[in-house]
Amino acid sequence: MEQDAPILTADQSEAASLIEEWFFHRNTQIFVLCGYAGTGKTFLVDHVVRRLGLVPGESAVFVAPTGKAASVLIRAGVPAGTVHSLIYTREEDIEVDENGEVISERFLRFVKKEKIDAKIRLIVLDETSMVSDDVLRDLLSFGVKCLCCGDPAQLPPVGGCNTLLAMPVITLKEIVRQEENAIVRLAERVRAGGVPRYGTFGCVEVLPRRECTAAVREKLFSEADQIIVGTNRTRAAVNREVRLMRGIAEDRLLPAEGEKLVCTLNDWGKTLDERGDFHLVNGIIGTCSGVRGQLDGLGLLDFKPDFLPDTLEELPFDTGIFTQGRYHHGYGNKACLLSNGILVHESNSEMLRRFKVRREDTVCRFEFAYAVTCHKAQGSEYDNVVVIDESHVFENRSAWLYTAVTRAKKKLTIIR
């Protein structure tokens, strides 16, 4: 027995027809589909792909600019990966010893593949606004039709702009089941320039700052999956507060077992999964274990991303941000793990002469992530979000608050 066809909203139905017309009868390679929060963009795209006779993950591939953005699609039941894993291969220039053991990684670069799987007929690109023009150009060079999707009301990427999203073929505006979702109702109000009203509205609660006593904050922060703030100053203060709430001594500067961290450096040489689809890049959030301090302002830790089962072990990281409020080592600097288990910076020539080097590795950068800025949270979603509203410090207040609000999936608390 065949399943009943899903009921589409009026603009979803129009978009589906336009995409079908474009895919089968138009020569243009790009179709830009925009959709505001709650308009069912992901549902529509999955429906249209199947209506085109394509198979998700095979003849139609879903990609996002970051692993965390791809994980949102995966949790929605859509097979997805990153743009980089689809169109690039990694090339390393390495040095080995007489036993064939790697002793030095000179550099890592991405090289565009000569071709991708011939059975791919459609590439669905999510979070299009976060993709650079260079990567987009490489993606289009394979000649495969590309359905570019995004939310034009969100913040643009740092130092960038929504070039494609400013020229959509169609924008989904009709909210699906709006009456059942207070988060979506609030997002629509904010997008139109309104402000949150104090009170409790279903799964949304808006509190004035003066009512957020220490006890209230402790309850909110301990239950939140993510706290979102505007400024780095507030981020640092909230992270200190949460650590104290968790019983971590104030003089414990390095991360303790199980603490929540965010990676703040792109390291495309470190893969997060066995297939190599995801990498340890800026914005990846997870928990740490086995943290120990070493020499030269370095430390070692194990790191488990919050959206994957695998753990990266013995990552060298810069301890300076935790101990002195600034990084000790430059972006991309290397560290060496010696045969006696001591980690040193590659500039420590005396140590390197005394011990055989087991590996050379990029020094990672991590910071506490109980609270992150809205820009860091972009592309992610969480069940329970607390937003400390600092939209007033941004030129585009509505876009900042809209982006923060739409990170919440089931429960949202705003402190303003």
N, C-alpha and C positions, 0 to 999 in steps of 0.2 A: 504494500500500500504506500503510495507516494505521500510525502509530507506536504501539508498546506504551504503555499508560497507565503513568505513573510509579508506583513503589511508595512508598506513604506509610507513615510510622510510625503506631502506633495513635493517638497524640494528634493527629498531623497529620490523619489521616482523620476523627477526631471534630471537630476544628476546622473542616475543610472542610465537613462536613455542617451544623454550626451556622451557619456564615457563609452557606451557600446557603439555609438555612431563614430566616435573618434577612433576607436580601436580597429574597427573593421573597414572604415571607409575614408579616413582622413590620412594625409601624408605627414602631418605634424608629429614630431616625436614626443612632445611633452603635453600632458594634460594637468593643469593645476587645479586641485580641489581643495577649497578652504572649508573649514567648519568650526563653529564656536563650540565651547564646552556644552555637552548634553545634546548635541544634534545627531549623535549616532554615526559619526564619521567612520570609525573602525568597523562597525556592524555593516554599514553600507558597502565599504570597500570589499569586505569578505564576501558579501552577497553578490556584488557585481563580478568579482573574479570568477566565482563559480558559474554565474550566468553566462559568462564568456566562454565557458567550457574549459577553463584552466584549472590546474591543480595547485593549490597553495603549497609552496616549498619545492615545487618541481617546475612546471611550465610558468608559474607566477611566483616570483621571490619577493619577500618583504624584507626591507632593510631600513636601518635607522643610523644616524650619525654616531651614536654612542651605544655602549653595551647596556647602560641603564635604560635608555630609551627603547632599545630592542626588547629588554626584559618586560616592559609594560605590555608590548604586543604578545609576548610569549605567555604571560599570565592571563591574557584575554583569549588564549587558545589559538593564536596565530603563529605559525612557525616563522621565526625571524632571526636575522643576524645583523652584523654591521656592514656599512658600505665598504669599509676597508677589506673585510674578509671576502667580499664578493669580487672586487675588481683589482686588488693588489696582492703581490707576493712580497715577502720580506727577504731582503738580501743582507747578509752579514759578512764583513771582511774580518776574518779572525786569524789569530796566530796560535799555533799548537807547538807542544814540546816534542821530544824524540819519541814519547810514548803515545802520541796522538791526542794528548789531553789539552783542552782549550786553556790557554793561559792569558789571552788578551782578546777582547772584542774591540776592534778598531772603530767601527761605526755600524749603524743600522739604517737602512733606507727602504722606502716602499717603491716598488717598481710596478707599473701598470701591467696587468696580464695582457698577453697577446690576444687571448680570446676567453670568453666565459662559456659555460655549458650551452651547447647549441639548442637544447630543448627549451631554454628560457625565452618566452615570448613577451613577458611583461615584468617590469621592475616597479614595485610599489615602494616609494620613498616616503617614510614618515618623518615628522619633525624637520621638514624641508628648510625652515629658516635657519637651522643650526649647521647647514652644510655649506662649506666654502665654495666660491666660484670655481676654483681649481679642481676640487674633487667632483663637483657637478659636471664640469667639462669632461673629465676622465670617464665618468659614469655614462655620459651620453655618447662617447666615442665608440661604444660597442654597437650602436645602431639599434638597440632594443627600445621599444616604446616604454616610456617612464611616466607613471602616474604619481605626481608629486602632491603630497598632502601636508596640511599644517593648519594651525590656528593663528589667524592674523592679529588677534587681540593680545597675544602674549608679548612679553618683552623680546626685543630683538637680541641676538647674541652680542656679547661684549665686543665692541669694535666692528660690528657688522650691521647689516640691515636685511629686511625681508624682501629681497629683490624679486623673487618669483611670486611670493604670496601677495605682492602688491598688484599682480596682474592675473587674478584667478579667472578660470572659465566660468566657475559657479561657486557660490559660497552657501553652505548650509546654515540656515538661520533659525529654522523651526525647532524648538526644543522638544525632545522626545520625553514624554511622561514627566513634564516639568513639575506638576503638582505633587509628585512623590519624592522629589529631591530638593531639599532646602539649599544644598550646596550649589546646585545648578541655578536655582532661582537667584541666589545671592550673586553668583558670577555674572548673570545677565544684568542685574542691577548695577554692579560695579562697572561692567563694560560700557554701560550707558552713561557713566559719569556719576552715579549715585554713590552713597557711602553706607556702610553697614549700620544698622540700627541696633541699639543695645537691647539685650533680651535673649531669650531662648526660642528658637524657631526650628522645631524638629531636631535634626542632627547638627544644627548650627547654634553656637552660643557666642555672643559678643559681650565682652566684659570691659568695664572701664578700668584703667590702670590702678586707680586708687583702691579698688576693691580686691586687687590681687595681692593678698597678704602672703606671707611666707608659706603658710599652710596651704593656701589655694594653689600657689605656684608649684609647690612640691607635688601635690596631687596631679595637677595638669601635666607637669613635665615628666613625671614618672610613668604616666599612662600613654604619653604621646609616642607614636612611631617616629615622628620627626617634628622638630621645632624649626620654624622658618623666621628669619629676621632680615633686616635691611642692611645694617652696617656691620663692619668687622669689629667695631668696638663693642656693640651689643652681643655679637656672636661670642666673643672672648669672655664677656661677663657671664653670659648664660651657661656656657660650657663649664666655667669655674663653679658656678652655683650648682649645676647638676652633679658634678663630681663630688662635691661636699654632701649633697643629698644622698648619694650612693655610698657614703661612708668612706670615701677615699681621702686619706690624710692630706692636708693642705701642702705639706712638704714633699708629697709624692709627685714629682714633676713629670717623670716619664709615664706613659700609659700603663695602667694596671691590666691584669688578666681580664679579657672579655670586654674591654672598653671599645666604644664606637669611634671609628676614625674615618676620615675622608682623604683620599689620595689627592695631592695638589700638583702633580707633575705628570706629564704625558710620557709614559715609558712603553712604547710599542714593542719592545723586545721581550716583555713579560706577558705571557698568555695566561688567562684565567681558567681556561677549560682545556680538555684533552684535544678537542678538534681545532683549537686555536682561533675560534670565532671572536672571542672577547679578549681585551687587553687591559693592563693596569694603567689607566689614563686618568687625567684630571676629572674629579667629580665622582669617582667610584667610591661608594661607602660600604663599610663592612666592620667586622670586629677583629681584634688582635689577640694574640696569645704568645706565650714564650718570650716576652719582652725582656731584653737584657742590654745594658749599656756596655760600650766597648771603648776603644781608644779614638783619639782624633775627632771627638764630637760625633762619633758614629754609634749606632746601635743595631741590634738584630731583632726581628720579630716575625711571627707568622701572621698571615692576613687572610681572612675568609670574606669574600664579597657577599653582600646581603642577598644577591639574587642567584647565586650559584652554590653547588655543594662542595666544590673543590677549595682547598687551602693552599696558598703559596707559602712555602717555608723558607726561613732564613733570609728574609729580605733585609739588606742593609738600608738603614734610614738615618736621616739627619736629625740628631737629638736637639739641635740648637733652638728650634722653634718652641720646644717644650721647656727647655732649661733657661734660655735667655731671651726668648721672644723674637728671635730672628734665626734664619738659617745660617749654619756654619759654612756649608759647601755650595758651590755654584751649581746652577741648573745643568744637569747632565754630567756632573763630575762622577768619577769612578771610585770604587772601593775594592779592596782585595781581601779575600778570606784565606788566611794562611793555614798551613798544614797542622798547626797546633790549635786551630779553632779561633785564633784572635783575628779580629777584623780591623784593618787599618786603611787609611786613605792612600792612594797610589803615590802620593808625593813623599811618603815616609820611606825614603830609600834605604835607610839603615835596617828597618824591620824587613823590607823586601829582600835584602841581601842575606839576612840570617835565616829566613824560612822560605820554603818552596811555596809559591802561590798556587792555590787550588783553583781560583777563578777570579775574574775581574768583572764587576757588576756596577750598574748605574746606582747611585745613591738615591733612594726613594725619598719622597717628601710626604709626610702625613700630618694631619692636624685633628684635634678632637671634633666630633661631628654630631653631638647631641643637638646642637643648633648649627644650621648652615644658612648662608645667605640665599635669597630667592634665586639668584643667578645660578648658584651651585645646584639647587633643587630642580632646575628646569629640565624637562624630559622625564622626570620621575613622578610616581604617584604613591601615596601611602594611605593606609586605612584611617589612621587617626592623626590629624595634624593640628599643631598649635602655631598660630601666626602672631608674632608681635608686630603690630602694624606700624611700620616706619615709612609708609608710602610718601609722607610729607617731605622726605629728603630727596625724592626723585623728581626729575622734570616731568616724566609721564607717570603721574600717580596712579591713574586707572590701570595702566598696563602692568605696573608692579603688583598692585593688589589683586588684580584679576589672575595673574600668573600664580601668586601665592595661594589664593583661594582654590584654584583648580588643581592644586597638588593633592587635595584631600579627596578621598574616595567614599568614606563612610561617616566620618565625624570630623567636625571642624570647630575649633575654638579660636576666636580672635580677641587679642588684648589690645585695646587702643585708648 
